[in-house]
Amino acid sequence: MPRLAHLITFLKKPRNLYILLALLLVNGFAWAQALEPSGPTYVAEPILQTDLADLRARLREGGHSGERFELQVTGREAAESIAWFLDNHPEIPFRHPRVEFHPDQIEAWGRVEVLGLKLSIHGYATMTLENGVPIVTLTELGVAGAPVPPAILRATQDLVYEQVDLSNRQLPIIFETLEIQEDQVIATGTFR
């Protein structure tokens, strides 16, 4: 109890109270910055991008074997399509995706929930074609503004591969080209 009495006496001095309030505000601001994703400021509505929706519809209806397709997707459209996918998979603890495409590189932001704590994440990835299948490789990942150690990056990459590993499946389409440009990805291919 004596500690509480000393604290109350300390806080009765206006100067000490202001210092404590300033420290609490700075601490709160720092945590808010660490927990709030940076990057593009748009909100990604759960909308399947037009080219992807068309490709999906053509796959469902069948009968397009040998036909060519082309996809052009901007960063915002990619984020909206990811939000659409996440809306259909609430078990995945990732929300508020934002994406920017740079030549040969994808940059993404979002929020992940771990043990009830919502943390901002930011990362970079590359995408290449292997045997007509797009392969995504994480090259950098940060949580709450701090880079993750290489072992955690590899473990995260393994989890991503478990969720989206397409290399062992025969896709109903074959990608022939994939080009990541500034703010868009352009891909072409054919239906099997």
Solvent accessible surface area in square Angstrom, and as a share of the most:
residue,aa,sasa,rsa
1,M,176,0.78
2,P,95,0.60
3,R,210,0.77
4,L,85,0.42
5,A,57,0.44
6,H,132,0.59
7,L,87,0.43
8,I,86,0.44
9,T,85,0.50
10,F,104,0.44
11,L,43,0.22
12,K,152,0.65
13,K,121,0.51
14,P,87,0.55
15,R,180,0.66
16,N,20,0.11
17,L,69,0.35
18,Y,143,0.54
19,I,81,0.41
20,L,61,0.30
21,L,84,0.42
22,A,51,0.40
23,L,113,0.56
24,L,102,0.51
25,L,133,0.66
26,V,100,0.58
27,N,81,0.41
28,G,40,0.38
29,F,133,0.55
30,A,55,0.42
31,W,139,0.49
32,A,53,0.41
33,Q,106,0.47
34,A,27,0.21
35,L,45,0.22
36,E,99,0.44
37,P,12,0.07
38,S,74,0.48
39,G,36,0.34
40,P,23,0.14
41,T,130,0.76
42,Y,39,0.15
43,V,101,0.58
44,A,12,0.10
45,E,90,0.40
46,P,60,0.38
47,I,92,0.47
48,L,36,0.18
49,Q,14,0.06
50,T,107,0.62
51,D,44,0.23
52,L,49,0.24
53,A,38,0.30
54,D,70,0.36
55,L,14,0.07
56,R,90,0.33
57,A,52,0.40
58,R,49,0.18
59,L,63,0.31
60,R,174,0.64
61,E,120,0.54
62,G,37,0.35
63,G,83,0.80
64,H,32,0.15
65,S,85,0.55
66,G,57,0.54
67,E,71,0.32
68,R,138,0.50
69,F,12,0.05
70,E,96,0.43
71,L,14,0.07
72,Q,83,0.37
73,V,15,0.08
74,T,46,0.27
75,G,0,0.00
76,R,117,0.43
77,E,53,0.24
78,A,14,0.11
79,A,0,0.00
80,E,24,0.11
81,S,11,0.07
82,I,66,0.33
83,A,11,0.08
84,W,67,0.23
85,F,89,0.37
86,L,9,0.04
87,D,98,0.51
88,N,84,0.43
89,H,62,0.28
90,P,101,0.64
91,E,126,0.57
92,I,40,0.20
93,P,74,0.46
94,F,40,0.16
95,R,87,0.32
96,H,98,0.44
97,P,5,0.03
98,R,22,0.08
99,V,7,0.04
100,E,57,0.25
101,F,10,0.04
102,H,43,0.19
103,P,84,0.53
104,D,108,0.56
105,Q,63,0.28
106,I,21,0.11
107,E,17,0.08
108,A,37,0.29
109,W,15,0.05
110,G,0,0.00
111,R,49,0.18
112,V,28,0.16
113,E,79,0.35
114,V,72,0.41
115,L,182,0.91
116,G,61,0.59
117,L,88,0.44
118,K,110,0.47
119,L,28,0.14
120,S,9,0.06
121,I,32,0.16
122,H,54,0.24
123,G,8,0.08
124,Y,46,0.17
125,A,9,0.07
126,T,44,0.26
127,M,45,0.20
128,T,74,0.43
129,L,52,0.26
130,E,98,0.44
131,N,149,0.77
132,G,13,0.12
133,V,12,0.07
134,P,25,0.16
135,I,28,0.14
136,V,48,0.28
137,T,54,0.31
138,L,34,0.17
139,T,67,0.39
140,E,90,0.40
141,L,23,0.12
142,G,13,0.12
143,V,44,0.25
144,A,29,0.23
145,G,80,0.77
146,A,55,0.43
147,P,110,0.69
148,V,26,0.15
149,P,75,0.47
150,P,92,0.58
151,A,61,0.47
152,I,91,0.46
153,L,35,0.18
154,R,148,0.54
155,A,54,0.42
156,T,36,0.21
157,Q,18,0.08
158,D,81,0.42
159,L,109,0.54
160,V,45,0.26
161,Y,76,0.29
162,E,126,0.57
163,Q,122,0.54
164,V,77,0.44
165,D,43,0.22
166,L,44,0.22
167,S,66,0.42
168,N,133,0.68
169,R,135,0.49
170,Q,138,0.61
171,L,25,0.13
172,P,73,0.46
173,I,13,0.07
174,I,57,0.29
175,F,24,0.10
176,E,81,0.37
177,T,73,0.43
178,L,38,0.19
179,E,93,0.42
180,I,9,0.05
181,Q,53,0.24
182,E,107,0.48
183,D,71,0.37
184,Q,50,0.22
185,V,15,0.08
186,I,34,0.17
187,A,3,0.03
188,T,21,0.12
189,G,0,0.00
190,T,24,0.14
191,F,10,0.04
192,R,106,0.39
